[in-house]
Amino acid sequence: MKNNAANVNKNSQRPLEGIRILEYAIFHAGPGGSAILGDLGAEIIKIESLEGDPERNWTRVGDFSFELPHNRSLIFDFSNRNKRGITLDIKKKQGKEIFHKLVKNCDIFLTNLRKSTKQKLGIDYETLAAINPQIIHANVSGYGPNGPLSDVGAFDPMGQARSGMMFCTGNGEPVLLQLAVLDQATAIAASHSMLSALLARERLGISQEIHVSIFSTALWLYYANLMTSSLLGVNGVIAWDREHNTPLRNTFVCKDGKWIMGVHHPPEKYWERLCKATGLEYLTADPKFLDEDKRNQNCPELISIFDKVFIKKTRDEWADILIKHNLMYCPVHTFNEVLNDPQAIENEYIKNFDHPDLGKIQIPGYPVHFSKNIAGTHSAAPSIGQHTNEVLDELGYTKQQIVQLGKEKII
């Protein structure tokens, strides 16, 4: 494979340039992890069956459509950014040979297929480590490598359900959180584990198999809640209820119908300051609100008082006033507002991107700044089989051989 990292200015180089990832995975929880490493410069080759990753055709949840122009799936696009895509039938002999050549030349192999499927296709760790003894074999599953559910598939909502995540809002009825939120967390955990395994290989000289699951990520994400349940013997959910949070940790609707949020610790330090900023200085002498305990006991009455004040000015007016008083309040944004947030744009947390089919669009940037490297999306998700000929050419196949592989439906 080509490696041009040595010719790139170090200040424009990505941290993982020269690292090669081979992916045979579908949907987001696995592919999203390699896409993150692609943000960091890893070269990724995504192998799809001749039918393609089923995520390509996933464009609707309920009555919400996320189909893009040119029959593109929004979910597939962000799961597979930064990748070169090839189609390959690894069940056939010649397809297997091509696959093994790619395995020999990669640092990481990523898959999220079930245990039994991996063994059936010959893409399990033992098989691939015999071909490439230095390989890191990264796995993403529904419920983990062991136990009665080790060969059972799962999607994001199932991980939310089994982990307790669907009760995190404190409602009596389970609530499914936003689309793909656990899938994305699992992708982040997968990227974390692959980076750790790369470092271990460099320091210790070891190849290994690593395993992340949707279930494990959910439990890790709700670490504090599970510890609360474990150590205090109570249900570890701190439900959000405005009437049970003081004004120092609460949301308020403003004159323009928009909301503002504040969080202050320790509260005693900020109480008088908040009362002064809102013109409610008299509350500091009220026996019902003298300290945090009393304010907590009388929260409904206190919140009602502040509600009547916040409704008199717009959200931006209150933000200016509260910040000038060195209070920690910020606007409660919709996602559309986030796209125009100057703080997000200035830090390139939201970036412009030239998409080959969609034109100029806004996308999330990489969340970390490097002083001497760059990171972030550099290419859109590939069309099906877009780079097959290119990759086979790099492996030494002639044009005639590539044409014949196509005729035999190996590519």
LINTA-V815297 format. One record per run of one state. SS is the DSSP state (2 for helix, 1 for strand, 0 for the rest). FROM is the first residue (numbers start at 1). TO is the last residue. If there is no record, write none. Layout:
BEGIN
((SS FROM TO) (SS FROM TO))
END
This chain:
BEGIN
((0 1 4) (2 5 7) (0 8 9) (2 10 12) (0 13 13) (1 14 14) (0 15 19) (1 20 24) (0 25 30) (2 31 39) (0 40 42) (1 43 48) (0 49 53) (2 54 57) (0 58 59) (1 60 61) (0 62 63) (1 64 65) (0 66 66) (1 67 68) (2 69 71) (1 72 73) (2 74 79) (0 80 82) (1 83 87) (0 88 92) (2 93 104) (0 105 107) (1 108 111) (0 112 114) (2 115 121) (0 122 124) (2 125 131) (0 132 135) (1 136 141) (0 142 155) (2 156 163) (0 164 164) (2 165 167) (0 168 180) (2 181 204) (0 205 207) (1 208 213) (2 214 221) (0 222 222) (2 223 232) (0 233 241) (2 242 244) (0 245 248) (1 249 253) (0 254 258) (1 259 263) (0 264 266) (2 267 269) (0 270 270) (2 271 277) (0 278 280) (2 281 285) (0 286 286) (2 287 289) (0 290 291) (2 292 297) (0 298 298) (2 299 310) (0 311 314) (2 315 324) (0 325 328) (1 329 332) (0 333 334) (2 335 338) (0 339 341) (2 342 346) (0 347 349) (1 350 355) (0 356 358) (1 359 364) (0 365 373) (1 374 374) (0 375 387) (2 388 394) (0 395 398) (2 399 407) (0 408 411))
END
